[in-house]
Amino acid sequence: QVQLVESGGGLVQPGDSLTLSCAASGINFSFHIMGWYRQAPGKQRESVATISGGGVINYVDSVKGRFTISRDNARNTVYLQMNNLKPEDTAVYYCSARLASSSKWNWGQGTQVTVTS
């Protein structure tokens, strides 16, 4: 059974930093593309960043230069380092995992990130 457990969300001020973590179990981690998605109130869920097992990374334009995704295959964990946070980054952030040969994403329960002054 696939389990993705996020941690690290919180309430911060503009310009602050946060690091999200996602611990995965029940999957062959190194063969999975890992991703962070977010959903703000009233908006559709969007992809923030993805990283393949081989380290190929993609970011949505709005976070380039501020967010960094990384993975530790030995710990079955993916991270999202978020710097210079903005109010528009406020959302529930979801960890996701997809086997490279599949189109099905598995999801964590989400962690709230709120950026406000």
Biopython code that builds the backbone (N, CA, C, O; Angstrom):
import numpy as np
from Bio.PDB.StructureBuilder import StructureBuilder

atoms = [
    (1, "GLN", "N", (0.848, -1.186, 0.000)),
    (1, "GLN", "CA", (0.000, 0.000, 0.000)),
    (1, "GLN", "C", (0.888, 1.243, 0.000)),
    (1, "GLN", "O", (1.790, 1.392, 0.825)),
    (2, "VAL", "N", (0.602, 2.127, -0.954)),
    (2, "VAL", "CA", (1.401, 3.340, -1.080)),
    (2, "VAL", "C", (1.022, 4.327, 0.023)),
    (2, "VAL", "O", (-0.157, 4.605, 0.245)),
    (3, "GLN", "N", (2.029, 4.847, 0.704)),
    (3, "GLN", "CA", (1.789, 5.900, 1.694)),
    (3, "GLN", "C", (2.769, 7.036, 1.447)),
    (3, "GLN", "O", (3.975, 6.820, 1.322)),
    (4, "LEU", "N", (2.235, 8.243, 1.380)),
    (4, "LEU", "CA", (3.034, 9.444, 1.242)),
    (4, "LEU", "C", (2.649, 10.369, 2.388)),
    (4, "LEU", "O", (1.491, 10.773, 2.501)),
    (5, "VAL", "N", (3.604, 10.701, 3.230)),
    (5, "VAL", "CA", (3.317, 11.496, 4.423)),
    (5, "VAL", "C", (4.128, 12.784, 4.378)),
    (5, "VAL", "O", (5.355, 12.772, 4.471)),
    (6, "GLU", "N", (3.405, 13.906, 4.231)),
    (6, "GLU", "CA", (4.052, 15.207, 4.157)),
    (6, "GLU", "C", (4.230, 15.810, 5.552)),
    (6, "GLU", "O", (3.482, 15.504, 6.481)),
    (7, "SER", "N", (5.219, 16.655, 5.669)),
    (7, "SER", "CA", (5.429, 17.418, 6.893)),
    (7, "SER", "C", (6.159, 18.705, 6.547)),
    (7, "SER", "O", (6.755, 18.826, 5.476)),
    (8, "GLY", "N", (6.107, 19.665, 7.463)),
    (8, "GLY", "CA", (6.887, 20.884, 7.296)),
    (8, "GLY", "C", (6.105, 22.132, 6.936)),
    (8, "GLY", "O", (6.683, 23.213, 6.834)),
    (9, "GLY", "N", (4.808, 22.004, 6.744)),
    (9, "GLY", "CA", (4.026, 23.189, 6.430)),
    (9, "GLY", "C", (3.898, 24.102, 7.640)),
    (9, "GLY", "O", (4.308, 23.751, 8.747)),
    (10, "GLY", "N", (3.325, 25.278, 7.412)),
    (10, "GLY", "CA", (3.150, 26.193, 8.527)),
    (10, "GLY", "C", (2.746, 27.572, 8.090)),
    (10, "GLY", "O", (2.442, 27.817, 6.922)),
    (11, "LEU", "N", (2.747, 28.475, 9.058)),
    (11, "LEU", "CA", (2.383, 29.872, 8.841)),
    (11, "LEU", "C", (3.659, 30.709, 8.890)),
    (11, "LEU", "O", (4.375, 30.712, 9.891)),
    (12, "VAL", "N", (3.930, 31.416, 7.799)),
    (12, "VAL", "CA", (5.154, 32.210, 7.727)),
    (12, "VAL", "C", (4.838, 33.578, 7.133)),
    (12, "VAL", "O", (3.743, 33.824, 6.628)),
    (13, "GLN", "N", (5.837, 34.461, 7.211)),
    (13, "GLN", "CA", (5.699, 35.792, 6.645)),
    (13, "GLN", "C", (6.335, 35.851, 5.259)),
    (13, "GLN", "O", (7.193, 35.029, 4.937)),
    (14, "PRO", "N", (5.931, 36.802, 4.449)),
    (14, "PRO", "CA", (6.571, 36.960, 3.130)),
    (14, "PRO", "C", (8.089, 37.098, 3.272)),
    (14, "PRO", "O", (8.588, 37.804, 4.148)),
    (15, "GLY", "N", (8.804, 36.405, 2.388)),
    (15, "GLY", "CA", (10.253, 36.418, 2.435)),
    (15, "GLY", "C", (10.867, 35.292, 3.252)),
    (15, "GLY", "O", (12.067, 35.036, 3.158)),
    (16, "ASP", "N", (10.054, 34.625, 4.048)),
    (16, "ASP", "CA", (10.538, 33.515, 4.862)),
    (16, "ASP", "C", (10.773, 32.265, 4.022)),
    (16, "ASP", "O", (10.454, 32.221, 2.834)),
    (17, "SER", "N", (11.336, 31.255, 4.671)),
    (17, "SER", "CA", (11.612, 29.973, 4.024)),
    (17, "SER", "C", (10.943, 28.838, 4.787)),
    (17, "SER", "O", (10.726, 28.919, 5.996)),
    (18, "LEU", "N", (10.627, 27.790, 4.059)),
    (18, "LEU", "CA", (10.107, 26.554, 4.628)),
    (18, "LEU", "C", (10.657, 25.396, 3.828)),
    (18, "LEU", "O", (10.948, 25.528, 2.639)),
    (19, "THR", "N", (10.798, 24.258, 4.489)),
    (19, "THR", "CA", (11.160, 23.027, 3.790)),
    (19, "THR", "C", (10.098, 21.975, 4.064)),
    (19, "THR", "O", (9.834, 21.615, 5.211)),
    (20, "LEU", "N", (9.498, 21.494, 2.992)),
    (20, "LEU", "CA", (8.540, 20.401, 3.086)),
    (20, "LEU", "C", (9.262, 19.077, 2.871)),
    (20, "LEU", "O", (10.200, 18.984, 2.079)),
    (21, "SER", "N", (8.809, 18.060, 3.586)),
    (21, "SER", "CA", (9.337, 16.714, 3.419)),
    (21, "SER", "C", (8.201, 15.756, 3.139)),
    (21, "SER", "O", (7.071, 15.968, 3.578)),
    (22, "CYS", "N", (8.505, 14.712, 2.413)),
    (22, "CYS", "CA", (7.517, 13.673, 2.124)),
    (22, "CYS", "C", (8.206, 12.326, 2.224)),
    (22, "CYS", "O", (9.117, 12.015, 1.457)),
    (23, "ALA", "N", (7.754, 11.537, 3.183)),
    (23, "ALA", "CA", (8.290, 10.197, 3.362)),
    (23, "ALA", "C", (7.382, 9.199, 2.651)),
    (23, "ALA", "O", (6.175, 9.163, 2.894)),
    (24, "ALA", "N", (7.962, 8.403, 1.784)),
    (24, "ALA", "CA", (7.198, 7.442, 0.989)),
    (24, "ALA", "C", (7.442, 6.025, 1.481)),
    (24, "ALA", "O", (8.547, 5.675, 1.895)),
    (25, "SER", "N", (6.396, 5.224, 1.428)),
    (25, "SER", "CA", (6.513, 3.808, 1.740)),
    (25, "SER", "C", (5.581, 3.034, 0.833)),
    (25, "SER", "O", (4.622, 3.582, 0.290)),
    (26, "GLY", "N", (5.873, 1.746, 0.674)),
    (26, "GLY", "CA", (5.026, 0.904, -0.155)),
    (26, "GLY", "C", (5.301, 1.025, -1.638)),
    (26, "GLY", "O", (4.548, 0.497, -2.456)),
    (27, "ILE", "N", (6.386, 1.724, -1.999)),
    (27, "ILE", "CA", (6.746, 1.852, -3.406)),
    (27, "ILE", "C", (8.234, 1.597, -3.578)),
    (27, "ILE", "O", (9.013, 1.700, -2.631)),
    (28, "ASN", "N", (8.615, 1.261, -4.809)),
    (28, "ASN", "CA", (10.032, 1.181, -5.145)),
    (28, "ASN", "C", (10.459, 2.606, -5.491)),
    (28, "ASN", "O", (10.378, 3.037, -6.641)),
    (29, "PHE", "N", (10.909, 3.314, -4.481)),
    (29, "PHE", "CA", (11.044, 4.764, -4.559)),
    (29, "PHE", "C", (11.887, 5.236, -5.733)),
    (29, "PHE", "O", (11.523, 6.193, -6.416)),
    (30, "SER", "N", (12.994, 4.581, -5.968)),
    (30, "SER", "CA", (13.917, 5.078, -6.986)),
    (30, "SER", "C", (13.353, 4.982, -8.396)),
    (30, "SER", "O", (13.868, 5.616, -9.316)),
    (31, "PHE", "N", (12.299, 4.194, -8.570)),
    (31, "PHE", "CA", (11.674, 4.057, -9.883)),
    (31, "PHE", "C", (10.499, 5.009, -10.078)),
    (31, "PHE", "O", (9.852, 4.997, -11.125)),
    (32, "HIS", "N", (10.228, 5.828, -9.074)),
    (32, "HIS", "CA", (9.081, 6.725, -9.137)),
    (32, "HIS", "C", (9.492, 8.167, -9.388)),
    (32, "HIS", "O", (10.475, 8.655, -8.830)),
    (33, "ILE", "N", (8.731, 8.831, -10.227)),
    (33, "ILE", "CA", (8.797, 10.270, -10.340)),
    (33, "ILE", "C", (8.074, 10.846, -9.120)),
    (33, "ILE", "O", (6.943, 10.463, -8.822)),
    (34, "MET", "N", (8.727, 11.754, -8.429)),
    (34, "MET", "CA", (8.136, 12.381, -7.248)),
    (34, "MET", "C", (7.799, 13.833, -7.573)),
    (34, "MET", "O", (8.506, 14.507, -8.321)),
    (35, "GLY", "N", (6.712, 14.283, -6.994)),
    (35, "GLY", "CA", (6.306, 15.645, -7.298)),
    (35, "GLY", "C", (5.664, 16.340, -6.115)),
    (35, "GLY", "O", (5.182, 15.713, -5.173)),
    (36, "TRP", "N", (5.678, 17.646, -6.201)),
    (36, "TRP", "CA", (4.928, 18.492, -5.279)),
    (36, "TRP", "C", (3.900, 19.264, -6.088)),
    (36, "TRP", "O", (4.229, 19.901, -7.089)),
    (37, "TYR", "N", (2.663, 19.201, -5.646)),
    (37, "TYR", "CA", (1.567, 19.944, -6.232)),
    (37, "TYR", "C", (0.988, 20.846, -5.150)),
    (37, "TYR", "O", (1.227, 20.642, -3.960)),
    (38, "ARG", "N", (0.229, 21.835, -5.577)),
    (38, "ARG", "CA", (-0.436, 22.682, -4.589)),
    (38, "ARG", "C", (-1.810, 23.087, -5.091)),
    (38, "ARG", "O", (-2.070, 23.138, -6.293)),
    (39, "GLN", "N", (-2.676, 23.372, -4.139)),
    (39, "GLN", "CA", (-4.020, 23.821, -4.476)),
    (39, "GLN", "C", (-4.417, 24.941, -3.534)),
    (39, "GLN", "O", (-4.513, 24.754, -2.321)),
    (40, "ALA", "N", (-4.641, 26.090, -4.109)),
    (40, "ALA", "CA", (-5.103, 27.247, -3.346)),
    (40, "ALA", "C", (-6.632, 27.273, -3.362)),
    (40, "ALA", "O", (-7.250, 26.692, -4.255)),
    (41, "PRO", "N", (-7.241, 27.934, -2.395)),
    (41, "PRO", "CA", (-8.711, 27.994, -2.349)),
    (41, "PRO", "C", (-9.284, 28.544, -3.645)),
    (41, "PRO", "O", (-8.864, 29.592, -4.135)),
    (42, "GLY", "N", (-10.246, 27.820, -4.187)),
    (42, "GLY", "CA", (-10.907, 28.269, -5.398)),
    (42, "GLY", "C", (-10.119, 28.065, -6.674)),
    (42, "GLY", "O", (-10.549, 28.496, -7.744)),
    (43, "LYS", "N", (-8.968, 27.412, -6.577)),
    (43, "LYS", "CA", (-8.144, 27.200, -7.749)),
    (43, "LYS", "C", (-7.913, 25.716, -7.980)),
    (43, "LYS", "O", (-8.099, 24.888, -7.088)),
    (44, "GLN", "N", (-7.502, 25.402, -9.208)),
    (44, "GLN", "CA", (-7.193, 24.017, -9.524)),
    (44, "GLN", "C", (-5.828, 23.631, -8.956)),
    (44, "GLN", "O", (-4.960, 24.478, -8.748)),
    (45, "ARG", "N", (-5.665, 22.351, -8.715)),
    (45, "ARG", "CA", (-4.374, 21.854, -8.271)),
    (45, "ARG", "C", (-3.354, 22.029, -9.398)),
    (45, "ARG", "O", (-3.643, 21.729, -10.556)),
    (46, "GLU", "N", (-2.169, 22.514, -9.054)),
    (46, "GLU", "CA", (-1.139, 22.714, -10.060)),
    (46, "GLU", "C", (0.148, 22.027, -9.652)),
    (46, "GLU", "O", (0.443, 21.863, -8.468)),
    (47, "SER", "N", (0.905, 21.630, -10.659)),
    (47, "SER", "CA", (2.209, 21.046, -10.408)),
    (47, "SER", "C", (3.189, 22.142, -10.039)),
    (47, "SER", "O", (3.291, 23.149, -10.741)),
    (48, "VAL", "N", (3.907, 21.958, -8.950)),
    (48, "VAL", "CA", (4.917, 22.921, -8.517)),
    (48, "VAL", "C", (6.296, 22.482, -8.992)),
    (48, "VAL", "O", (7.045, 23.265, -9.576)),
    (49, "ALA", "N", (6.617, 21.219, -8.734)),
    (49, "ALA", "CA", (7.933, 20.701, -9.104)),
    (49, "ALA", "C", (7.874, 19.185, -9.165)),
    (49, "ALA", "O", (7.151, 18.548, -8.398)),
    (50, "THR", "N", (8.643, 18.614, -10.085)),
    (50, "THR", "CA", (8.765, 17.168, -10.161)),
    (50, "THR", "C", (10.234, 16.792, -10.318)),
    (50, "THR", "O", (11.043, 17.566, -10.831)),
    (51, "ILE", "N", (10.555, 15.591, -9.864)),
    (51, "ILE", "CA", (11.920, 15.086, -9.983)),
    (51, "ILE", "C", (11.856, 13.589, -10.282)),
    (51, "ILE", "O", (11.180, 12.832, -9.585)),
    (52, "SER", "N", (12.561, 13.184, -11.316)),
    (52, "SER", "CA", (12.566, 11.778, -11.686)),
    (52, "SER", "C", (13.572, 11.011, -10.838)),
    (52, "SER", "O", (14.353, 11.596, -10.088)),
    (53, "GLY", "N", (13.535, 9.694, -10.973)),
    (53, "GLY", "CA", (14.497, 8.887, -10.243)),
    (53, "GLY", "C", (15.936, 9.198, -10.630)),
    (53, "GLY", "O", (16.860, 9.042, -9.831)),
    (54, "GLY", "N", (16.105, 9.635, -11.857)),
    (54, "GLY", "CA", (17.438, 9.987, -12.340)),
    (54, "GLY", "C", (17.816, 11.436, -12.099)),
    (54, "GLY", "O", (18.909, 11.869, -12.463)),
    (55, "GLY", "N", (16.902, 12.192, -11.477)),
    (55, "GLY", "CA", (17.223, 13.564, -11.111)),
    (55, "GLY", "C", (16.809, 14.628, -12.103)),
    (55, "GLY", "O", (17.232, 15.777, -11.977)),
    (56, "VAL", "N", (15.989, 14.278, -13.095)),
    (56, "VAL", "CA", (15.480, 15.297, -14.016)),
    (56, "VAL", "C", (14.403, 16.098, -13.291)),
    (56, "VAL", "O", (13.479, 15.529, -12.710)),
    (57, "ILE", "N", (14.529, 17.401, -13.331)),
    (57, "ILE", "CA", (13.682, 18.295, -12.525)),
    (57, "ILE", "C", (12.923, 19.266, -13.418)),
    (57, "ILE", "O", (13.439, 19.763, -14.419)),
    (58, "ASN", "N", (11.682, 19.518, -13.022)),
    (58, "ASN", "CA", (10.871, 20.538, -13.680)),
    (58, "ASN", "C", (10.181, 21.389, -12.619)),
    (58, "ASN", "O", (9.749, 20.885, -11.582)),
    (59, "TYR", "N", (10.084, 22.685, -12.897)),
    (59, "TYR", "CA", (9.403, 23.616, -12.003)),
    (59, "TYR", "C", (8.353, 24.410, -12.778)),
    (59, "TYR", "O", (8.511, 24.674, -13.970)),
    (60, "VAL", "N", (7.300, 24.777, -12.096)),
    (60, "VAL", "CA", (6.384, 25.757, -12.665)),
    (60, "VAL", "C", (7.104, 27.105, -12.655)),
    (60, "VAL", "O", (7.901, 27.384, -11.759)),
    (61, "ASP", "N", (6.819, 27.928, -13.647)),
    (61, "ASP", "CA", (7.564, 29.189, -13.807)),
    (61, "ASP", "C", (7.522, 30.067, -12.552)),
    (61, "ASP", "O", (8.502, 30.736, -12.226)),
    (62, "SER", "N", (6.399, 30.062, -11.861)),
    (62, "SER", "CA", (6.216, 30.984, -10.737)),
    (62, "SER", "C", (7.127, 30.701, -9.547)),
    (62, "SER", "O", (7.265, 31.548, -8.663)),
    (63, "VAL", "N", (7.753, 29.520, -9.510)),
    (63, "VAL", "CA", (8.621, 29.191, -8.366)),
    (63, "VAL", "C", (10.081, 29.052, -8.758)),
    (63, "VAL", "O", (10.935, 28.848, -7.895)),
    (64, "LYS", "N", (10.379, 29.159, -10.037)),
    (64, "LYS", "CA", (11.771, 29.027, -10.482)),
    (64, "LYS", "C", (12.659, 30.070, -9.807)),
    (64, "LYS", "O", (12.324, 31.253, -9.753)),
    (65, "GLY", "N", (13.790, 29.609, -9.298)),
    (65, "GLY", "CA", (14.713, 30.494, -8.602)),
    (65, "GLY", "C", (14.417, 30.646, -7.121)),
    (65, "GLY", "O", (15.232, 31.190, -6.376)),
    (66, "ARG", "N", (13.243, 30.163, -6.684)),
    (66, "ARG", "CA", (12.873, 30.277, -5.257)),
    (66, "ARG", "C", (12.725, 28.918, -4.591)),
    (66, "ARG", "O", (13.071, 28.758, -3.420)),
    (67, "PHE", "N", (12.214, 27.941, -5.326)),
    (67, "PHE", "CA", (11.976, 26.604, -4.772)),
    (67, "PHE", "C", (13.003, 25.624, -5.335)),
    (67, "PHE", "O", (13.460, 25.754, -6.470)),
    (68, "THR", "N", (13.351, 24.635, -4.500)),
    (68, "THR", "CA", (14.251, 23.574, -4.931)),
    (68, "THR", "C", (13.696, 22.230, -4.490)),
    (68, "THR", "O", (13.452, 22.007, -3.304)),
    (69, "ILE", "N", (13.499, 21.336, -5.455)),
    (69, "ILE", "CA", (13.063, 19.987, -5.142)),
    (69, "ILE", "C", (14.290, 19.077, -5.124)),
    (69, "ILE", "O", (15.207, 19.235, -5.930)),
    (70, "SER", "N", (14.293, 18.129, -4.199)),
    (70, "SER", "CA", (15.388, 17.161, -4.130)),
    (70, "SER", "C", (14.840, 15.862, -3.572)),
    (70, "SER", "O", (13.746, 15.825, -3.009)),
    (71, "ARG", "N", (15.603, 14.808, -3.732)),
    (71, "ARG", "CA", (15.177, 13.513, -3.235)),
    (71, "ARG", "C", (16.360, 12.778, -2.646)),
    (71, "ARG", "O", (17.504, 12.962, -3.060)),
    (72, "ASP", "N", (16.053, 11.937, -1.664)),
    (72, "ASP", "CA", (17.047, 11.064, -1.042)),
    (72, "ASP", "C", (16.533, 9.643, -1.220)),
    (72, "ASP", "O", (15.676, 9.189, -0.461)),
    (73, "ASN", "N", (17.047, 8.950, -2.210)),
    (73, "ASN", "CA", (16.548, 7.610, -2.513)),
    (73, "ASN", "C", (16.845, 6.623, -1.389)),
    (73, "ASN", "O", (16.128, 5.635, -1.235)),
    (74, "ALA", "N", (17.877, 6.871, -0.611)),
    (74, "ALA", "CA", (18.209, 5.981, 0.508)),
    (74, "ALA", "C", (17.195, 6.111, 1.651)),
    (74, "ALA", "O", (16.972, 5.166, 2.407)),
    (75, "ARG", "N", (16.589, 7.293, 1.761)),
    (75, "ARG", "CA", (15.611, 7.550, 2.824)),
    (75, "ARG", "C", (14.176, 7.547, 2.319)),
    (75, "ARG", "O", (13.248, 7.780, 3.093)),
    (76, "ASN", "N", (13.978, 7.283, 1.014)),
    (76, "ASN", "CA", (12.635, 7.295, 0.426)),
    (76, "ASN", "C", (11.914, 8.604, 0.727)),
    (76, "ASN", "O", (10.737, 8.615, 1.088)),
    (77, "THR", "N", (12.632, 9.689, 0.575)),
    (77, "THR", "CA", (12.086, 10.988, 0.952)),
    (77, "THR", "C", (12.346, 12.018, -0.148)),
    (77, "THR", "O", (13.411, 12.042, -0.766)),
    (78, "VAL", "N", (11.355, 12.854, -0.369)),
    (78, "VAL", "CA", (11.496, 13.974, -1.299)),
    (78, "VAL", "C", (11.258, 15.265, -0.523)),
    (78, "VAL", "O", (10.442, 15.313, 0.397)),
    (79, "TYR", "N", (11.979, 16.299, -0.909)),
    (79, "TYR", "CA", (11.937, 17.575, -0.201)),
    (79, "TYR", "C", (11.548, 18.702, -1.153)),
    (79, "TYR", "O", (11.745, 18.612, -2.365)),
    (80, "LEU", "N", (10.999, 19.749, -0.580)),
    (80, "LEU", "CA", (10.780, 20.979, -1.326)),
    (80, "LEU", "C", (11.251, 22.136, -0.451)),
    (80, "LEU", "O", (10.597, 22.504, 0.525)),
    (81, "GLN", "N", (12.390, 22.695, -0.819)),
    (81, "GLN", "CA", (12.917, 23.865, -0.129)),
    (81, "GLN", "C", (12.296, 25.096, -0.771)),
    (81, "GLN", "O", (12.438, 25.316, -1.974)),
    (82, "MET", "N", (11.612, 25.892, 0.028)),
    (82, "MET", "CA", (10.904, 27.064, -0.482)),
    (82, "MET", "C", (11.495, 28.313, 0.153)),
    (82, "MET", "O", (11.421, 28.499, 1.368)),
    (83, "ASN", "N", (12.075, 29.154, -0.668)),
    (83, "ASN", "CA", (12.673, 30.400, -0.194)),
    (83, "ASN", "C", (11.890, 31.590, -0.723)),
    (83, "ASN", "O", (11.149, 31.484, -1.700)),
    (84, "ASN", "N", (12.068, 32.720, -0.062)),
    (84, "ASN", "CA", (11.419, 33.957, -0.494)),
    (84, "ASN", "C", (9.927, 33.731, -0.765)),
    (84, "ASN", "O", (9.413, 34.070, -1.832)),
    (85, "LEU", "N", (9.260, 33.161, 0.210)),
    (85, "LEU", "CA", (7.841, 32.832, 0.034)),
    (85, "LEU", "C", (6.998, 34.090, -0.136)),
    (85, "LEU", "O", (7.273, 35.135, 0.454)),
    (86, "LYS", "N", (5.966, 33.957, -0.957)),
    (86, "LYS", "CA", (5.062, 35.054, -1.264)),
    (86, "LYS", "C", (3.646, 34.673, -0.861)),
    (86, "LYS", "O", (3.331, 33.487, -0.762)),
    (87, "PRO", "N", (2.788, 35.661, -0.626)),
    (87, "PRO", "CA", (1.396, 35.332, -0.275)),
    (87, "PRO", "C", (0.730, 34.424, -1.305)),
    (87, "PRO", "O", (-0.106, 33.594, -0.948)),
    (88, "GLU", "N", (1.087, 34.573, -2.562)),
    (88, "GLU", "CA", (0.471, 33.738, -3.597)),
    (88, "GLU", "C", (0.955, 32.292, -3.551)),
    (88, "GLU", "O", (0.444, 31.457, -4.297)),
    (89, "ASP", "N", (1.923, 31.975, -2.701)),
    (89, "ASP", "CA", (2.328, 30.588, -2.497)),
    (89, "ASP", "C", (1.430, 29.876, -1.487)),
    (89, "ASP", "O", (1.564, 28.670, -1.277)),
    (90, "THR", "N", (0.532, 30.607, -0.874)),
    (90, "THR", "CA", (-0.387, 30.010, 0.096)),
    (90, "THR", "C", (-1.252, 28.955, -0.578)),
    (90, "THR", "O", (-1.922, 29.228, -1.574)),
    (91, "ALA", "N", (-1.228, 27.745, -0.022)),
    (91, "ALA", "CA", (-1.964, 26.629, -0.608)),
    (91, "ALA", "C", (-1.767, 25.392, 0.260)),
    (91, "ALA", "O", (-0.939, 25.377, 1.171)),
    (92, "VAL", "N", (-2.536, 24.369, -0.038)),
    (92, "VAL", "CA", (-2.249, 23.038, 0.493)),
    (92, "VAL", "C", (-1.281, 22.377, -0.483)),
    (92, "VAL", "O", (-1.549, 22.297, -1.682)),
    (93, "TYR", "N", (-0.174, 21.915, 0.034)),
    (93, "TYR", "CA", (0.857, 21.277, -0.778)),
    (93, "TYR", "C", (0.755, 19.762, -0.629)),
    (93, "TYR", "O", (0.706, 19.224, 0.477)),
    (94, "TYR", "N", (0.726, 19.097, -1.776)),
    (94, "TYR", "CA", (0.576, 17.647, -1.815)),
    (94, "TYR", "C", (1.822, 17.001, -2.394)),
    (94, "TYR", "O", (2.373, 17.457, -3.396)),
    (95, "CYS", "N", (2.252, 15.938, -1.746)),
    (95, "CYS", "CA", (3.302, 15.094, -2.304)),
    (95, "CYS", "C", (2.651, 14.075, -3.231)),
    (95, "CYS", "O", (1.545, 13.599, -2.973)),
    (96, "SER", "N", (3.348, 13.750, -4.309)),
    (96, "SER", "CA", (2.795, 12.799, -5.256)),
    (96, "SER", "C", (3.899, 11.890, -5.773)),
    (96, "SER", "O", (5.077, 12.245, -5.788)),
    (97, "ALA", "N", (3.478, 10.713, -6.194)),
    (97, "ALA", "CA", (4.428, 9.730, -6.722)),
    (97, "ALA", "C", (3.803, 9.001, -7.890)),
    (97, "ALA", "O", (2.636, 8.612, -7.851)),
    (98, "ARG", "N", (4.597, 8.822, -8.927)),
    (98, "ARG", "CA", (4.116, 8.105, -10.113)),
    (98, "ARG", "C", (5.232, 7.213, -10.638)),
    (98, "ARG", "O", (6.362, 7.651, -10.852)),
    (99, "LEU", "N", (4.881, 5.957, -10.836)),
    (99, "LEU", "CA", (5.827, 5.069, -11.483)),
    (99, "LEU", "C", (6.083, 5.607, -12.883)),
    (99, "LEU", "O", (5.152, 6.025, -13.571)),
    (100, "ALA", "N", (7.310, 5.597, -13.293)),
    (100, "ALA", "CA", (7.671, 6.210, -14.565)),
    (100, "ALA", "C", (6.889, 5.613, -15.744)),
    (100, "ALA", "O", (6.628, 6.300, -16.732)),
    (101, "SER", "N", (6.521, 4.345, -15.634)),
    (101, "SER", "CA", (5.816, 3.670, -16.736)),
    (101, "SER", "C", (4.301, 3.777, -16.625)),
    (101, "SER", "O", (3.581, 3.185, -17.430)),
    (102, "SER", "N", (3.811, 4.517, -15.651)),
    (102, "SER", "CA", (2.370, 4.606, -15.402)),
    (102, "SER", "C", (1.906, 6.051, -15.521)),
    (102, "SER", "O", (2.707, 6.983, -15.451)),
    (103, "SER", "N", (0.587, 6.225, -15.704)),
    (103, "SER", "CA", (0.018, 7.570, -15.718)),
    (103, "SER", "C", (-0.678, 7.895, -14.397)),
    (103, "SER", "O", (-1.203, 8.996, -14.235)),
    (104, "LYS", "N", (-0.689, 6.964, -13.463)),
    (104, "LYS", "CA", (-1.418, 7.146, -12.207)),
    (104, "LYS", "C", (-0.532, 7.775, -11.137)),
    (104, "LYS", "O", (0.548, 7.277, -10.821)),
    (105, "TRP", "N", (-1.029, 8.894, -10.587)),
    (105, "TRP", "CA", (-0.345, 9.538, -9.477)),
    (105, "TRP", "C", (-0.942, 9.061, -8.161)),
    (105, "TRP", "O", (-2.159, 8.916, -8.041)),
    (106, "ASN", "N", (-0.103, 8.822, -7.195)),
    (106, "ASN", "CA", (-0.517, 8.584, -5.816)),
    (106, "ASN", "C", (-0.297, 9.870, -5.032)),
    (106, "ASN", "O", (0.620, 10.638, -5.325)),
    (107, "TRP", "N", (-1.157, 10.100, -4.021)),
    (107, "TRP", "CA", (-1.156, 11.386, -3.332)),
    (107, "TRP", "C", (-1.020, 11.238, -1.832)),
    (107, "TRP", "O", (-1.495, 10.270, -1.238)),
    (108, "GLY", "N", (-0.358, 12.222, -1.227)),
    (108, "GLY", "CA", (-0.361, 12.341, 0.215)),
    (108, "GLY", "C", (-1.592, 13.105, 0.678)),
    (108, "GLY", "O", (-2.448, 13.471, -0.128)),
    (109, "GLN", "N", (-1.675, 13.343, 1.991)),
    (109, "GLN", "CA", (-2.861, 13.986, 2.544)),
    (109, "GLN", "C", (-2.780, 15.504, 2.463)),
    (109, "GLN", "O", (-3.790, 16.187, 2.639)),
    (110, "GLY", "N", (-1.609, 16.033, 2.201)),
    (110, "GLY", "CA", (-1.440, 17.473, 2.051)),
    (110, "GLY", "C", (-0.973, 18.150, 3.329)),
    (110, "GLY", "O", (-1.245, 17.685, 4.436)),
    (111, "THR", "N", (-0.270, 19.250, 3.152)),
    (111, "THR", "CA", (0.165, 20.066, 4.286)),
    (111, "THR", "C", (-0.056, 21.534, 3.931)),
    (111, "THR", "O", (0.255, 21.965, 2.820)),
    (112, "GLN", "N", (-0.586, 22.285, 4.867)),
    (112, "GLN", "CA", (-0.951, 23.677, 4.607)),
    (112, "GLN", "C", (0.266, 24.585, 4.729)),
    (112, "GLN", "O", (1.027, 24.507, 5.694)),
    (113, "VAL", "N", (0.430, 25.440, 3.739)),
    (113, "VAL", "CA", (1.423, 26.514, 3.780)),
    (113, "VAL", "C", (0.675, 27.830, 3.651)),
    (113, "VAL", "O", (-0.041, 28.056, 2.675)),
    (114, "THR", "N", (0.846, 28.692, 4.636)),
    (114, "THR", "CA", (0.192, 29.996, 4.621)),
    (114, "THR", "C", (1.253, 31.080, 4.752)),
    (114, "THR", "O", (2.055, 31.086, 5.686)),
    (115, "VAL", "N", (1.234, 31.994, 3.792)),
    (115, "VAL", "CA", (2.201, 33.092, 3.777)),
    (115, "VAL", "C", (1.421, 34.391, 3.926)),
    (115, "VAL", "O", (0.670, 34.782, 3.032)),
    (116, "THR", "N", (1.603, 35.048, 5.051)),
    (116, "THR", "CA", (0.850, 36.266, 5.313)),
    (116, "THR", "C", (1.621, 37.173, 6.256)),
    (116, "THR", "O", (2.376, 36.707, 7.110)),
    (117, "SER", "N", (1.422, 38.469, 6.091)),
    (117, "SER", "CA", (2.057, 39.422, 6.990)),
    (117, "SER", "C", (1.110, 39.797, 8.115)),
    (117, "SER", "O", (1.466, 40.595, 8.982)),
]
sb = StructureBuilder()
sb.init_structure("model")
sb.init_model(0)
sb.init_chain("A")
sb.init_seg("    ")
for serial, (resi, resn, name, xyz) in enumerate(atoms, 1):
    if name == "N":
        sb.init_residue(resn, " ", resi, " ")
    sb.init_atom(name, np.array(xyz, "f"), 0.0, 1.0, " ", f" {name:<3s}", serial, name[0])
structure = sb.get_structure()
